Amino acid sequence: MNLEDEFRKIFEDQRAFNLLFREPPESPAKMAEQARDFVVYTESELHELLRTLPWKKHRRMPYRTNRPHMEEEGADIFKCVLSLLQIIGIDTPEKLVEIYWRKTLVVRQRYQEEWMLKLDGPCVVVDIDNVLCNYILGMGSWMMRQPTLPAGALERIQGLVVDGEFLNARSVGITEEQWQNYKHEFRTQSMKRTLPVFPDAMPFLHWVRGLGYRIVLLTSRPIDQYPNIFTDTLVWLNNNRLPFDFIWWATEKAERVLQIEGLRDQIVFAVDDDRKFIDQFKKAGIPSFWLRRRATQFGHFEDDIVYEAKDLFEVMEKGDEADGIRRRRTSTTVKVDEGHQ
């Protein structure tokens, strides 16, 4: 028996059967209606399976195993789930296998972070967009391929990409509604899996690993609104073989770090391209690098806790200086704690 061929026949058979009494959904509303029906059907079949087992702990009843009955109910569950998958567009074995392995990346990463890995030593906190990946180039290139792009926007995007300037509604010259629509399409078409990697990203991450530090990726990507971005991000990291240990999500990055007791003093430094987050790290007393890849003029900070760098190679050159601040800060903290004992 060729299992691959048999699995394909199962997909085709279930699709053909469903077409006998319902057409494929032609709108989101129809998809929701059919999905609701099959969720209810699946729940019903799950209870049918449960009734073939002695599951009531408070009852002592005669029970004789009827395995053929159990297997039949299991098959009903599988058929309902398969129908539900086809309704939402997972309509081929290849697509199911692809989605399965993508989801496995997410499950294993969460398991490692929650059960296997411990932040019990020095670590470096690193942003993703415009630090490891060239988001401006990736998003801009995708937008320039969109047939709905208004007149004049193409030239503006080309200039922004060349200069490495941020893309937004104002800089592109479109309405905020149009900009949000483009961002939605970009986020839901798995385009974050295809973002280009900066050439200094891999050497930098290996340099951090070589020093024995944990790598914490801390991004403000909106996974609360787009849970698929978690998967897309992990696929991008995996496809590009970029090493890391933890991946966290936050709109207030320093606050996320401070939630973990003792972590602040373990951070050698943070790297981010957004001044908002650099200010947050500075306020929290965390050494940080403000990465400004295309900037011609640099800002000014009143103390030496924030550094500016044009690329990650420069961060590597100045990393020891930031680690010195961490060590002095940790030493001071220990002395203060000892004084209270």
C-alpha positions in Angstrom: 0.0 0.0 0.0 1.3 3.4 -1.0 0.3 5.6 2.0 0.8 8.8 0.1 -1.6 7.7 -2.7 -4.1 6.4 -0.1 -4.0 9.7 1.8 -4.6 11.6 -1.4 -7.6 9.3 -2.2 -9.0 10.0 1.3 -8.8 13.8 0.7 -10.5 13.4 -2.7 -13.2 11.0 -1.5 -14.2 13.2 1.4 -14.3 16.3 -0.9 -16.5 14.4 -3.4 -18.9 13.3 -0.7 -19.3 16.8 0.8 -20.0 18.1 -2.7 -23.1 15.9 -2.9 -24.9 18.1 -0.4 -23.0 21.5 -0.2 -21.1 23.7 -2.5 -17.6 25.0 -1.5 -18.1 28.3 0.4 -18.0 31.3 -1.9 -17.8 34.0 0.8 -16.4 34.4 4.4 -20.0 34.3 5.7 -20.7 31.0 4.0 -17.4 29.6 5.2 -18.3 30.6 8.8 -21.6 28.9 8.5 -20.2 25.6 7.2 -17.3 25.7 9.6 -19.8 26.2 12.5 -21.8 23.1 11.3 -18.7 20.9 11.2 -17.4 22.1 14.6 -20.7 21.0 16.0 -20.6 17.7 14.1 -17.1 17.0 15.3 -18.1 17.7 18.9 -20.9 15.3 18.6 -18.7 12.6 17.2 -16.1 13.1 20.0 -18.9 12.4 22.5 -19.9 9.3 20.6 -16.3 8.0 21.0 -16.3 8.9 24.7 -19.5 6.8 25.1 -17.6 3.7 23.9 -15.3 4.0 27.0 -15.9 3.7 30.8 -15.1 7.4 31.4 -17.5 8.1 34.3 -15.2 7.9 37.3 -18.2 8.1 39.8 -20.0 5.1 38.2 -19.0 1.4 38.4 -20.7 -0.2 35.4 -20.1 -3.4 33.4 -17.8 -2.7 30.5 -16.6 -4.9 27.6 -14.3 -3.4 25.0 -15.8 -3.0 21.5 -12.8 -2.0 19.5 -14.5 -2.0 16.1 -17.1 0.5 17.5 -14.3 2.7 18.9 -12.5 2.7 15.6 -15.7 3.6 13.7 -16.3 6.6 15.9 -12.6 7.6 15.4 -13.1 7.5 11.7 -16.2 9.7 12.0 -14.1 12.2 13.9 -11.4 12.2 11.3 -13.9 12.6 8.4 -15.5 15.6 10.2 -12.1 17.2 10.9 -11.0 16.6 7.3 -14.2 18.3 6.0 -13.6 21.2 8.3 -10.0 21.6 7.0 -11.3 21.6 3.4 -13.9 24.2 4.2 -11.2 26.6 5.4 -9.0 26.0 2.4 -6.6 23.2 3.6 -7.7 21.1 0.6 -4.7 19.0 -0.3 -2.4 16.6 1.5 0.6 18.7 0.6 -0.9 21.8 2.2 -1.8 19.9 5.4 1.7 18.5 5.7 3.2 22.0 5.1 1.0 23.5 7.8 1.6 20.7 10.2 5.4 21.2 10.1 5.1 24.9 10.4 2.9 24.5 13.5 5.4 22.0 14.9 8.1 24.7 14.9 5.8 26.8 17.1 4.9 24.0 19.5 8.5 22.9 19.9 9.8 26.5 20.4 7.2 27.1 23.1 8.1 23.8 24.8 11.8 24.6 24.8 11.3 28.1 26.2 8.8 26.9 28.9 10.3 23.6 29.9 13.9 23.2 28.6 15.7 26.5 28.6 16.6 28.8 31.5 17.8 32.4 31.5 20.3 31.8 34.2 23.3 33.6 32.6 24.2 36.6 30.4 22.0 37.3 27.5 21.6 39.7 24.6 18.2 41.2 23.6 17.8 41.7 19.9 15.0 43.2 17.8 14.1 41.6 14.4 12.7 44.1 12.0 15.4 46.4 10.5 18.0 44.8 12.8 18.2 41.2 11.6 15.8 41.5 8.6 15.6 44.2 6.0 11.9 44.9 6.6 11.9 48.1 4.5 13.3 46.4 1.5 11.0 43.4 1.9 7.8 45.4 2.5 8.7 48.0 -0.2 9.5 45.4 -2.8 6.2 43.7 -2.2 4.2 46.9 -2.3 5.8 47.9 -5.6 4.3 44.7 -7.1 0.8 45.5 -6.1 -1.5 46.4 -9.0 -3.6 48.6 -6.8 -0.8 51.0 -5.9 -1.9 54.6 -6.5 -0.1 56.7 -9.1 3.1 58.3 -7.7 3.5 55.9 -4.8 5.8 53.6 -6.7 8.5 56.2 -7.1 8.2 57.3 -3.5 8.6 53.7 -2.3 11.6 53.2 -4.5 13.2 56.3 -2.9 12.4 55.1 0.6 13.8 51.7 0.0 17.1 53.1 -1.4 17.5 55.5 1.5 16.3 52.9 4.1 13.6 55.2 5.4 10.5 54.0 7.2 7.4 53.1 5.2 4.1 54.6 6.4 1.0 56.2 5.0 2.5 59.6 5.0 5.9 58.7 3.5 4.3 56.5 0.8 1.7 59.2 0.0 -1.5 57.1 0.6 -4.4 57.3 3.0 -4.1 55.6 6.4 -6.9 53.2 5.4 -5.0 52.2 2.3 -1.8 51.7 4.3 -3.6 49.5 6.9 -5.1 47.4 4.1 -1.6 46.9 2.5 -0.2 45.9 5.9 -3.0 43.5 6.4 -2.4 41.8 3.1 1.3 41.7 3.7 0.8 40.1 7.1 -1.7 37.5 6.0 0.1 36.4 2.8 3.0 35.0 4.8 5.3 37.6 3.3 7.3 37.8 6.6 8.7 34.4 5.7 10.4 36.0 2.7 12.0 39.1 4.2 15.7 39.5 3.2 18.3 39.0 5.9 21.0 41.7 6.6 24.4 40.3 5.8 25.7 41.1 9.3 22.8 39.3 11.1 24.3 35.8 10.9 27.9 36.8 12.0 26.5 38.9 14.8 24.3 36.1 16.3 27.1 33.6 16.0 29.4 36.1 17.8 26.9 36.4 20.6 26.6 32.6 20.8 30.4 32.3 20.8 30.6 34.5 23.9 28.3 32.1 25.7 25.4 34.4 25.8 21.7 33.5 25.4 20.0 35.2 22.5 16.5 36.7 23.3 14.7 38.0 20.2 12.2 40.7 21.4 9.9 42.1 18.7 6.8 44.2 18.7 5.3 42.4 15.7 1.5 42.3 16.4 0.9 38.6 17.1 -2.1 39.5 19.3 -3.8 40.6 16.1 -2.1 38.2 13.7 -1.2 34.9 15.5 0.1 33.6 12.2 3.1 36.0 12.5 4.5 33.8 15.2 4.7 30.9 12.8 5.9 33.1 9.9 8.7 34.5 12.1 9.9 31.0 13.2 9.8 29.8 9.6 11.9 32.8 8.6 14.4 32.1 11.3 14.6 28.4 10.5 14.9 28.9 6.8 17.7 31.3 7.2 19.4 29.2 10.0 19.6 32.2 12.4 20.5 31.0 15.9 18.4 32.1 18.9 17.1 30.8 22.2 14.0 32.7 23.1 11.5 34.8 21.1 9.3 37.2 22.9 6.6 39.7 21.8 5.8 43.0 23.5 4.7 46.5 22.7 6.5 47.8 25.8 9.8 45.9 25.6 11.6 47.1 28.7 8.4 46.3 30.7 8.5 42.8 29.3 12.1 42.3 30.4 11.5 43.7 33.9 8.6 41.2 34.4 11.2 38.4 35.0 12.9 38.8 38.3 16.7 39.2 38.0 16.7 39.3 34.2 17.7 43.0 34.0 21.1 42.3 35.5 21.7 39.4 33.1 21.3 41.5 30.0 24.6 42.4 28.5 22.9 44.8 26.1 19.9 45.2 23.9 19.8 46.1 20.2 16.9 48.0 18.6 16.3 50.4 15.7 13.4 52.2 17.3 14.2 55.2 19.5 11.0 54.5 21.5 12.4 51.2 22.7 15.9 52.5 23.2 14.4 55.1 25.6 12.6 52.4 27.4 15.8 50.4 27.9 17.7 53.4 29.0 15.0 54.3 31.6 15.3 50.7 32.9 19.1 51.0 33.2 19.7 48.4 30.4 22.7 49.1 28.1 21.5 49.3 24.5 22.6 49.9 21.0 20.5 52.2 18.8 21.0 50.7 15.4 20.8 53.4 12.7 21.8 51.7 9.4 21.1 54.6 7.1 21.2 57.6 9.4 23.5 60.5 8.5 23.1 62.3 11.7 23.2 60.8 15.1 21.3 61.8 18.2 22.8 62.5 21.6 22.3 60.9 24.9 23.4 62.4 28.2 25.0 59.3 29.6 27.0 56.3 28.4 24.3 53.6 28.7 23.1 54.0 25.1 25.4 53.5 22.2 24.8 54.2 18.5 25.9 51.9 15.7 25.5 51.9 11.9 25.4 48.1 11.7 25.8 45.0 13.8 29.5 44.7 13.0 29.9 48.0 15.0 27.8 46.5 17.8 30.3 43.6 17.9 33.2 46.1 18.2 31.6 47.9 21.1 29.9 45.0 22.8 32.6 44.6 25.5 32.1 48.2 26.6 28.4 47.5 27.1 29.2 44.4 29.0 31.5 46.4 31.3 28.5 48.6 32.2 26.4 45.4 33.0 29.2 44.1 35.3 29.6 47.4 37.1 25.8 47.6 37.5 25.5 44.0 38.8 28.4 44.6 41.2 26.7 47.7 42.6 23.4 45.8 42.9 25.1 43.0 44.9 26.8 45.5 47.2 23.5 47.3 47.9 21.8 43.9 48.5 24.5 42.8 50.9 24.3 46.1 52.8 20.6 45.4 53.6 21.2 41.9 54.8 
